[in-house]
Amino acid sequence: MATPFTEIVDRVVALFESAFVHSVVLRREERPHLALVEMDGTYGIYRVHVREIWQADGVRKYAYYALYQSEVVVGFDNASDPRALCLKYGKDYARHRLELIPHRHTEGKQALELTGEVDCAAFITWLKKNLPPM
């Protein structure tokens, strides 16, 4: 049954499948108020993992990761990560502990920097520009 999210999820899946080999949809759920898609694929020597969650109130949660073996090479997400909250709010970060903060992880998640919002297309563009598939 089609939901308000069907077209959005279909577009993300098609984009992912066209960009990566050995693409597989690990999980896809659509309900009237929520949709979720989680996928894995291969980009050269890297394993790529993507998860997006859309809510009817317009909130979109995401996590886009490129891994080499089990190490995070780069990851973009908008979780309420305490380190990202500290970067954005300083000492008052605890008051914002549930806020979604777009950020990027590198170096096995040791380094973190704030970013703007990212979607699947922007993640793919970033990978192709900054991370040769080797």
Chimera marker file (.cmm) of the C-alpha trace (Angstrom):
<marker_set name="trace">
<marker id="1" x="0.000" y="0.000" z="0.000" r="1" g="1" b="0" radius="0.5"/>
<marker id="2" x="1.384" y="3.401" z="-0.941" r="1" g="1" b="0" radius="0.5"/>
<marker id="3" x="1.972" y="5.911" z="1.831" r="1" g="1" b="0" radius="0.5"/>
<marker id="4" x="2.747" y="9.635" z="1.704" r="1" g="1" b="0" radius="0.5"/>
<marker id="5" x="6.414" y="8.586" z="1.826" r="1" g="1" b="0" radius="0.5"/>
<marker id="6" x="6.457" y="6.010" z="-0.981" r="1" g="1" b="0" radius="0.5"/>
<marker id="7" x="7.742" y="8.333" z="-3.699" r="1" g="1" b="0" radius="0.5"/>
<marker id="8" x="10.490" y="9.763" z="-1.455" r="1" g="1" b="0" radius="0.5"/>
<marker id="9" x="11.685" y="6.333" z="-0.359" r="1" g="1" b="0" radius="0.5"/>
<marker id="10" x="11.581" y="5.027" z="-3.942" r="1" g="1" b="0" radius="0.5"/>
<marker id="11" x="13.777" y="7.947" z="-5.086" r="1" g="1" b="0" radius="0.5"/>
<marker id="12" x="16.367" y="7.360" z="-2.346" r="1" g="1" b="0" radius="0.5"/>
<marker id="13" x="16.502" y="3.618" z="-3.065" r="1" g="1" b="0" radius="0.5"/>
<marker id="14" x="16.892" y="4.220" z="-6.828" r="1" g="1" b="0" radius="0.5"/>
<marker id="15" x="19.629" y="6.810" z="-6.231" r="1" g="1" b="0" radius="0.5"/>
<marker id="16" x="21.507" y="4.493" z="-3.892" r="1" g="1" b="0" radius="0.5"/>
<marker id="17" x="21.202" y="1.505" z="-6.226" r="1" g="1" b="0" radius="0.5"/>
<marker id="18" x="22.483" y="3.537" z="-9.170" r="1" g="1" b="0" radius="0.5"/>
<marker id="19" x="25.523" y="4.806" z="-7.231" r="1" g="1" b="0" radius="0.5"/>
<marker id="20" x="26.753" y="1.648" z="-5.509" r="1" g="1" b="0" radius="0.5"/>
<marker id="21" x="27.300" y="-1.970" z="-6.459" r="1" g="1" b="0" radius="0.5"/>
<marker id="22" x="26.007" y="-4.920" z="-4.476" r="1" g="1" b="0" radius="0.5"/>
<marker id="23" x="23.254" y="-2.658" z="-3.162" r="1" g="1" b="0" radius="0.5"/>
<marker id="24" x="20.760" y="-4.230" z="-0.837" r="1" g="1" b="0" radius="0.5"/>
<marker id="25" x="17.792" y="-2.789" z="1.006" r="1" g="1" b="0" radius="0.5"/>
<marker id="26" x="18.145" y="-4.142" z="4.528" r="1" g="1" b="0" radius="0.5"/>
<marker id="27" x="14.956" y="-2.640" z="5.848" r="1" g="1" b="0" radius="0.5"/>
<marker id="28" x="12.094" y="-0.644" z="4.418" r="1" g="1" b="0" radius="0.5"/>
<marker id="29" x="9.045" y="0.352" z="6.398" r="1" g="1" b="0" radius="0.5"/>
<marker id="30" x="6.298" y="2.755" z="5.476" r="1" g="1" b="0" radius="0.5"/>
<marker id="31" x="3.452" y="3.775" z="7.708" r="1" g="1" b="0" radius="0.5"/>
<marker id="32" x="1.132" y="6.769" z="7.447" r="1" g="1" b="0" radius="0.5"/>
<marker id="33" x="3.228" y="8.796" z="9.930" r="1" g="1" b="0" radius="0.5"/>
<marker id="34" x="6.723" y="7.346" z="9.480" r="1" g="1" b="0" radius="0.5"/>
<marker id="35" x="8.994" y="5.798" z="6.876" r="1" g="1" b="0" radius="0.5"/>
<marker id="36" x="12.397" y="4.173" z="7.226" r="1" g="1" b="0" radius="0.5"/>
<marker id="37" x="14.903" y="2.799" z="4.752" r="1" g="1" b="0" radius="0.5"/>
<marker id="38" x="18.262" y="1.191" z="5.519" r="1" g="1" b="0" radius="0.5"/>
<marker id="39" x="20.669" y="0.072" z="2.786" r="1" g="1" b="0" radius="0.5"/>
<marker id="40" x="24.155" y="-1.339" z="2.293" r="1" g="1" b="0" radius="0.5"/>
<marker id="41" x="26.308" y="-1.199" z="-0.797" r="1" g="1" b="0" radius="0.5"/>
<marker id="42" x="29.873" y="-1.213" z="-2.048" r="1" g="1" b="0" radius="0.5"/>
<marker id="43" x="31.916" y="1.735" z="-3.296" r="1" g="1" b="0" radius="0.5"/>
<marker id="44" x="35.321" y="0.434" z="-4.377" r="1" g="1" b="0" radius="0.5"/>
<marker id="45" x="37.006" y="-0.884" z="-1.236" r="1" g="1" b="0" radius="0.5"/>
<marker id="46" x="34.413" y="0.725" z="1.030" r="1" g="1" b="0" radius="0.5"/>
<marker id="47" x="31.174" y="-0.556" z="2.454" r="1" g="1" b="0" radius="0.5"/>
<marker id="48" x="28.487" y="2.125" z="2.396" r="1" g="1" b="0" radius="0.5"/>
<marker id="49" x="25.626" y="2.152" z="4.862" r="1" g="1" b="0" radius="0.5"/>
<marker id="50" x="22.652" y="4.528" z="4.694" r="1" g="1" b="0" radius="0.5"/>
<marker id="51" x="19.663" y="4.972" z="6.976" r="1" g="1" b="0" radius="0.5"/>
<marker id="52" x="16.940" y="7.584" z="6.611" r="1" g="1" b="0" radius="0.5"/>
<marker id="53" x="13.828" y="8.104" z="8.704" r="1" g="1" b="0" radius="0.5"/>
<marker id="54" x="11.058" y="10.503" z="7.699" r="1" g="1" b="0" radius="0.5"/>
<marker id="55" x="8.302" y="11.590" z="10.062" r="1" g="1" b="0" radius="0.5"/>
<marker id="56" x="4.976" y="13.133" z="9.116" r="1" g="1" b="0" radius="0.5"/>
<marker id="57" x="5.857" y="16.279" z="11.076" r="1" g="1" b="0" radius="0.5"/>
<marker id="58" x="8.694" y="16.946" z="8.598" r="1" g="1" b="0" radius="0.5"/>
<marker id="59" x="11.555" y="15.709" z="10.774" r="1" g="1" b="0" radius="0.5"/>
<marker id="60" x="14.144" y="13.694" z="8.844" r="1" g="1" b="0" radius="0.5"/>
<marker id="61" x="16.825" y="11.689" z="10.605" r="1" g="1" b="0" radius="0.5"/>
<marker id="62" x="19.737" y="10.293" z="8.642" r="1" g="1" b="0" radius="0.5"/>
<marker id="63" x="23.036" y="8.453" z="8.853" r="1" g="1" b="0" radius="0.5"/>
<marker id="64" x="25.355" y="7.986" z="5.865" r="1" g="1" b="0" radius="0.5"/>
<marker id="65" x="28.596" y="6.079" z="6.426" r="1" g="1" b="0" radius="0.5"/>
<marker id="66" x="31.546" y="4.823" z="4.397" r="1" g="1" b="0" radius="0.5"/>
<marker id="67" x="33.545" y="2.138" z="6.180" r="1" g="1" b="0" radius="0.5"/>
<marker id="68" x="36.792" y="0.381" z="5.398" r="1" g="1" b="0" radius="0.5"/>
<marker id="69" x="36.729" y="-3.012" z="7.052" r="1" g="1" b="0" radius="0.5"/>
<marker id="70" x="34.964" y="-2.061" z="10.298" r="1" g="1" b="0" radius="0.5"/>
<marker id="71" x="36.474" y="1.440" z="10.602" r="1" g="1" b="0" radius="0.5"/>
<marker id="72" x="34.442" y="4.572" z="9.868" r="1" g="1" b="0" radius="0.5"/>
<marker id="73" x="36.185" y="6.533" z="7.111" r="1" g="1" b="0" radius="0.5"/>
<marker id="74" x="33.503" y="9.215" z="6.931" r="1" g="1" b="0" radius="0.5"/>
<marker id="75" x="30.009" y="9.499" z="8.301" r="1" g="1" b="0" radius="0.5"/>
<marker id="76" x="27.357" y="12.171" z="8.047" r="1" g="1" b="0" radius="0.5"/>
<marker id="77" x="24.430" y="12.122" z="10.436" r="1" g="1" b="0" radius="0.5"/>
<marker id="78" x="22.154" y="14.402" z="12.360" r="1" g="1" b="0" radius="0.5"/>
<marker id="79" x="21.949" y="12.569" z="15.652" r="1" g="1" b="0" radius="0.5"/>
<marker id="80" x="21.888" y="14.424" z="18.941" r="1" g="1" b="0" radius="0.5"/>
<marker id="81" x="25.558" y="13.544" z="19.469" r="1" g="1" b="0" radius="0.5"/>
<marker id="82" x="26.918" y="15.060" z="22.716" r="1" g="1" b="0" radius="0.5"/>
<marker id="83" x="30.187" y="16.122" z="21.063" r="1" g="1" b="0" radius="0.5"/>
<marker id="84" x="28.307" y="17.887" z="18.247" r="1" g="1" b="0" radius="0.5"/>
<marker id="85" x="26.032" y="19.542" z="20.795" r="1" g="1" b="0" radius="0.5"/>
<marker id="86" x="29.094" y="20.770" z="22.729" r="1" g="1" b="0" radius="0.5"/>
<marker id="87" x="30.565" y="22.215" z="19.539" r="1" g="1" b="0" radius="0.5"/>
<marker id="88" x="27.351" y="24.065" z="18.757" r="1" g="1" b="0" radius="0.5"/>
<marker id="89" x="26.221" y="25.156" z="22.227" r="1" g="1" b="0" radius="0.5"/>
<marker id="90" x="29.282" y="24.996" z="24.468" r="1" g="1" b="0" radius="0.5"/>
<marker id="91" x="28.523" y="24.634" z="28.166" r="1" g="1" b="0" radius="0.5"/>
<marker id="92" x="24.763" y="24.843" z="27.557" r="1" g="1" b="0" radius="0.5"/>
<marker id="93" x="24.743" y="21.715" z="25.382" r="1" g="1" b="0" radius="0.5"/>
<marker id="94" x="22.757" y="19.650" z="27.912" r="1" g="1" b="0" radius="0.5"/>
<marker id="95" x="19.700" y="21.870" z="27.418" r="1" g="1" b="0" radius="0.5"/>
<marker id="96" x="19.658" y="20.791" z="23.752" r="1" g="1" b="0" radius="0.5"/>
<marker id="97" x="20.348" y="17.080" z="24.301" r="1" g="1" b="0" radius="0.5"/>
<marker id="98" x="17.515" y="15.921" z="22.026" r="1" g="1" b="0" radius="0.5"/>
<marker id="99" x="18.203" y="18.342" z="19.164" r="1" g="1" b="0" radius="0.5"/>
<marker id="100" x="19.293" y="16.868" z="15.839" r="1" g="1" b="0" radius="0.5"/>
<marker id="101" x="22.684" y="18.342" z="14.903" r="1" g="1" b="0" radius="0.5"/>
<marker id="102" x="24.070" y="17.743" z="11.376" r="1" g="1" b="0" radius="0.5"/>
<marker id="103" x="27.719" y="16.734" z="11.608" r="1" g="1" b="0" radius="0.5"/>
<marker id="104" x="30.475" y="14.652" z="10.021" r="1" g="1" b="0" radius="0.5"/>
<marker id="105" x="32.627" y="11.965" z="11.606" r="1" g="1" b="0" radius="0.5"/>
<marker id="106" x="36.074" y="11.046" z="10.278" r="1" g="1" b="0" radius="0.5"/>
<marker id="107" x="39.122" y="9.111" z="11.458" r="1" g="1" b="0" radius="0.5"/>
<marker id="108" x="37.231" y="6.213" z="12.977" r="1" g="1" b="0" radius="0.5"/>
<marker id="109" x="34.765" y="8.632" z="14.587" r="1" g="1" b="0" radius="0.5"/>
<marker id="110" x="37.600" y="10.342" z="16.467" r="1" g="1" b="0" radius="0.5"/>
<marker id="111" x="37.148" y="13.650" z="14.626" r="1" g="1" b="0" radius="0.5"/>
<marker id="112" x="33.844" y="15.486" z="14.361" r="1" g="1" b="0" radius="0.5"/>
<marker id="113" x="32.788" y="18.718" z="12.698" r="1" g="1" b="0" radius="0.5"/>
<marker id="114" x="29.459" y="20.477" z="12.283" r="1" g="1" b="0" radius="0.5"/>
<marker id="115" x="27.935" y="20.505" z="8.800" r="1" g="1" b="0" radius="0.5"/>
<marker id="116" x="24.769" y="21.613" z="7.089" r="1" g="1" b="0" radius="0.5"/>
<marker id="117" x="21.960" y="19.195" z="6.325" r="1" g="1" b="0" radius="0.5"/>
<marker id="118" x="22.945" y="16.346" z="3.998" r="1" g="1" b="0" radius="0.5"/>
<marker id="119" x="20.753" y="14.088" z="1.902" r="1" g="1" b="0" radius="0.5"/>
<marker id="120" x="21.587" y="10.903" z="0.008" r="1" g="1" b="0" radius="0.5"/>
<marker id="121" x="22.442" y="12.764" z="-3.211" r="1" g="1" b="0" radius="0.5"/>
<marker id="122" x="24.808" y="15.136" z="-1.376" r="1" g="1" b="0" radius="0.5"/>
<marker id="123" x="26.471" y="12.192" z="0.383" r="1" g="1" b="0" radius="0.5"/>
<marker id="124" x="27.064" y="10.407" z="-2.930" r="1" g="1" b="0" radius="0.5"/>
<marker id="125" x="28.437" y="13.596" z="-4.487" r="1" g="1" b="0" radius="0.5"/>
<marker id="126" x="30.754" y="14.116" z="-1.500" r="1" g="1" b="0" radius="0.5"/>
<marker id="127" x="32.031" y="10.524" z="-1.710" r="1" g="1" b="0" radius="0.5"/>
<marker id="128" x="32.776" y="10.715" z="-5.424" r="1" g="1" b="0" radius="0.5"/>
<marker id="129" x="34.556" y="14.049" z="-5.021" r="1" g="1" b="0" radius="0.5"/>
<marker id="130" x="36.518" y="13.298" z="-1.837" r="1" g="1" b="0" radius="0.5"/>
<marker id="131" x="36.969" y="9.545" z="-1.494" r="1" g="1" b="0" radius="0.5"/>
<marker id="132" x="38.398" y="7.725" z="-4.508" r="1" g="1" b="0" radius="0.5"/>
<marker id="133" x="36.973" y="4.183" z="-4.721" r="1" g="1" b="0" radius="0.5"/>
<marker id="134" x="40.502" y="2.784" z="-5.126" r="1" g="1" b="0" radius="0.5"/>
<link id1="1" id2="2" r="1" g="1" b="0" radius="0.2"/>
<link id1="2" id2="3" r="1" g="1" b="0" radius="0.2"/>
<link id1="3" id2="4" r="1" g="1" b="0" radius="0.2"/>
<link id1="4" id2="5" r="1" g="1" b="0" radius="0.2"/>
<link id1="5" id2="6" r="1" g="1" b="0" radius="0.2"/>
<link id1="6" id2="7" r="1" g="1" b="0" radius="0.2"/>
<link id1="7" id2="8" r="1" g="1" b="0" radius="0.2"/>
<link id1="8" id2="9" r="1" g="1" b="0" radius="0.2"/>
<link id1="9" id2="10" r="1" g="1" b="0" radius="0.2"/>
<link id1="10" id2="11" r="1" g="1" b="0" radius="0.2"/>
<link id1="11" id2="12" r="1" g="1" b="0" radius="0.2"/>
<link id1="12" id2="13" r="1" g="1" b="0" radius="0.2"/>
<link id1="13" id2="14" r="1" g="1" b="0" radius="0.2"/>
<link id1="14" id2="15" r="1" g="1" b="0" radius="0.2"/>
<link id1="15" id2="16" r="1" g="1" b="0" radius="0.2"/>
<link id1="16" id2="17" r="1" g="1" b="0" radius="0.2"/>
<link id1="17" id2="18" r="1" g="1" b="0" radius="0.2"/>
<link id1="18" id2="19" r="1" g="1" b="0" radius="0.2"/>
<link id1="19" id2="20" r="1" g="1" b="0" radius="0.2"/>
<link id1="20" id2="21" r="1" g="1" b="0" radius="0.2"/>
<link id1="21" id2="22" r="1" g="1" b="0" radius="0.2"/>
<link id1="22" id2="23" r="1" g="1" b="0" radius="0.2"/>
<link id1="23" id2="24" r="1" g="1" b="0" radius="0.2"/>
<link id1="24" id2="25" r="1" g="1" b="0" radius="0.2"/>
<link id1="25" id2="26" r="1" g="1" b="0" radius="0.2"/>
<link id1="26" id2="27" r="1" g="1" b="0" radius="0.2"/>
<link id1="27" id2="28" r="1" g="1" b="0" radius="0.2"/>
<link id1="28" id2="29" r="1" g="1" b="0" radius="0.2"/>
<link id1="29" id2="30" r="1" g="1" b="0" radius="0.2"/>
<link id1="30" id2="31" r="1" g="1" b="0" radius="0.2"/>
<link id1="31" id2="32" r="1" g="1" b="0" radius="0.2"/>
<link id1="32" id2="33" r="1" g="1" b="0" radius="0.2"/>
<link id1="33" id2="34" r="1" g="1" b="0" radius="0.2"/>
<link id1="34" id2="35" r="1" g="1" b="0" radius="0.2"/>
<link id1="35" id2="36" r="1" g="1" b="0" radius="0.2"/>
<link id1="36" id2="37" r="1" g="1" b="0" radius="0.2"/>
<link id1="37" id2="38" r="1" g="1" b="0" radius="0.2"/>
<link id1="38" id2="39" r="1" g="1" b="0" radius="0.2"/>
<link id1="39" id2="40" r="1" g="1" b="0" radius="0.2"/>
<link id1="40" id2="41" r="1" g="1" b="0" radius="0.2"/>
<link id1="41" id2="42" r="1" g="1" b="0" radius="0.2"/>
<link id1="42" id2="43" r="1" g="1" b="0" radius="0.2"/>
<link id1="43" id2="44" r="1" g="1" b="0" radius="0.2"/>
<link id1="44" id2="45" r="1" g="1" b="0" radius="0.2"/>
<link id1="45" id2="46" r="1" g="1" b="0" radius="0.2"/>
<link id1="46" id2="47" r="1" g="1" b="0" radius="0.2"/>
<link id1="47" id2="48" r="1" g="1" b="0" radius="0.2"/>
<link id1="48" id2="49" r="1" g="1" b="0" radius="0.2"/>
<link id1="49" id2="50" r="1" g="1" b="0" radius="0.2"/>
<link id1="50" id2="51" r="1" g="1" b="0" radius="0.2"/>
<link id1="51" id2="52" r="1" g="1" b="0" radius="0.2"/>
<link id1="52" id2="53" r="1" g="1" b="0" radius="0.2"/>
<link id1="53" id2="54" r="1" g="1" b="0" radius="0.2"/>
<link id1="54" id2="55" r="1" g="1" b="0" radius="0.2"/>
<link id1="55" id2="56" r="1" g="1" b="0" radius="0.2"/>
<link id1="56" id2="57" r="1" g="1" b="0" radius="0.2"/>
<link id1="57" id2="58" r="1" g="1" b="0" radius="0.2"/>
<link id1="58" id2="59" r="1" g="1" b="0" radius="0.2"/>
<link id1="59" id2="60" r="1" g="1" b="0" radius="0.2"/>
<link id1="60" id2="61" r="1" g="1" b="0" radius="0.2"/>
<link id1="61" id2="62" r="1" g="1" b="0" radius="0.2"/>
<link id1="62" id2="63" r="1" g="1" b="0" radius="0.2"/>
<link id1="63" id2="64" r="1" g="1" b="0" radius="0.2"/>
<link id1="64" id2="65" r="1" g="1" b="0" radius="0.2"/>
<link id1="65" id2="66" r="1" g="1" b="0" radius="0.2"/>
<link id1="66" id2="67" r="1" g="1" b="0" radius="0.2"/>
<link id1="67" id2="68" r="1" g="1" b="0" radius="0.2"/>
<link id1="68" id2="69" r="1" g="1" b="0" radius="0.2"/>
<link id1="69" id2="70" r="1" g="1" b="0" radius="0.2"/>
<link id1="70" id2="71" r="1" g="1" b="0" radius="0.2"/>
<link id1="71" id2="72" r="1" g="1" b="0" radius="0.2"/>
<link id1="72" id2="73" r="1" g="1" b="0" radius="0.2"/>
<link id1="73" id2="74" r="1" g="1" b="0" radius="0.2"/>
<link id1="74" id2="75" r="1" g="1" b="0" radius="0.2"/>
<link id1="75" id2="76" r="1" g="1" b="0" radius="0.2"/>
<link id1="76" id2="77" r="1" g="1" b="0" radius="0.2"/>
<link id1="77" id2="78" r="1" g="1" b="0" radius="0.2"/>
<link id1="78" id2="79" r="1" g="1" b="0" radius="0.2"/>
<link id1="79" id2="80" r="1" g="1" b="0" radius="0.2"/>
<link id1="80" id2="81" r="1" g="1" b="0" radius="0.2"/>
<link id1="81" id2="82" r="1" g="1" b="0" radius="0.2"/>
<link id1="82" id2="83" r="1" g="1" b="0" radius="0.2"/>
<link id1="83" id2="84" r="1" g="1" b="0" radius="0.2"/>
<link id1="84" id2="85" r="1" g="1" b="0" radius="0.2"/>
<link id1="85" id2="86" r="1" g="1" b="0" radius="0.2"/>
<link id1="86" id2="87" r="1" g="1" b="0" radius="0.2"/>
<link id1="87" id2="88" r="1" g="1" b="0" radius="0.2"/>
<link id1="88" id2="89" r="1" g="1" b="0" radius="0.2"/>
<link id1="89" id2="90" r="1" g="1" b="0" radius="0.2"/>
<link id1="90" id2="91" r="1" g="1" b="0" radius="0.2"/>
<link id1="91" id2="92" r="1" g="1" b="0" radius="0.2"/>
<link id1="92" id2="93" r="1" g="1" b="0" radius="0.2"/>
<link id1="93" id2="94" r="1" g="1" b="0" radius="0.2"/>
<link id1="94" id2="95" r="1" g="1" b="0" radius="0.2"/>
<link id1="95" id2="96" r="1" g="1" b="0" radius="0.2"/>
<link id1="96" id2="97" r="1" g="1" b="0" radius="0.2"/>
<link id1="97" id2="98" r="1" g="1" b="0" radius="0.2"/>
<link id1="98" id2="99" r="1" g="1" b="0" radius="0.2"/>
<link id1="99" id2="100" r="1" g="1" b="0" radius="0.2"/>
<link id1="100" id2="101" r="1" g="1" b="0" radius="0.2"/>
<link id1="101" id2="102" r="1" g="1" b="0" radius="0.2"/>
<link id1="102" id2="103" r="1" g="1" b="0" radius="0.2"/>
<link id1="103" id2="104" r="1" g="1" b="0" radius="0.2"/>
<link id1="104" id2="105" r="1" g="1" b="0" radius="0.2"/>
<link id1="105" id2="106" r="1" g="1" b="0" radius="0.2"/>
<link id1="106" id2="107" r="1" g="1" b="0" radius="0.2"/>
<link id1="107" id2="108" r="1" g="1" b="0" radius="0.2"/>
<link id1="108" id2="109" r="1" g="1" b="0" radius="0.2"/>
<link id1="109" id2="110" r="1" g="1" b="0" radius="0.2"/>
<link id1="110" id2="111" r="1" g="1" b="0" radius="0.2"/>
<link id1="111" id2="112" r="1" g="1" b="0" radius="0.2"/>
<link id1="112" id2="113" r="1" g="1" b="0" radius="0.2"/>
<link id1="113" id2="114" r="1" g="1" b="0" radius="0.2"/>
<link id1="114" id2="115" r="1" g="1" b="0" radius="0.2"/>
<link id1="115" id2="116" r="1" g="1" b="0" radius="0.2"/>
<link id1="116" id2="117" r="1" g="1" b="0" radius="0.2"/>
<link id1="117" id2="118" r="1" g="1" b="0" radius="0.2"/>
<link id1="118" id2="119" r="1" g="1" b="0" radius="0.2"/>
<link id1="119" id2="120" r="1" g="1" b="0" radius="0.2"/>
<link id1="120" id2="121" r="1" g="1" b="0" radius="0.2"/>
<link id1="121" id2="122" r="1" g="1" b="0" radius="0.2"/>
<link id1="122" id2="123" r="1" g="1" b="0" radius="0.2"/>
<link id1="123" id2="124" r="1" g="1" b="0" radius="0.2"/>
<link id1="124" id2="125" r="1" g="1" b="0" radius="0.2"/>
<link id1="125" id2="126" r="1" g="1" b="0" radius="0.2"/>
<link id1="126" id2="127" r="1" g="1" b="0" radius="0.2"/>
<link id1="127" id2="128" r="1" g="1" b="0" radius="0.2"/>
<link id1="128" id2="129" r="1" g="1" b="0" radius="0.2"/>
<link id1="129" id2="130" r="1" g="1" b="0" radius="0.2"/>
<link id1="130" id2="131" r="1" g="1" b="0" radius="0.2"/>
<link id1="131" id2="132" r="1" g="1" b="0" radius="0.2"/>
<link id1="132" id2="133" r="1" g="1" b="0" radius="0.2"/>
<link id1="133" id2="134" r="1" g="1" b="0" radius="0.2"/>
</marker_set>
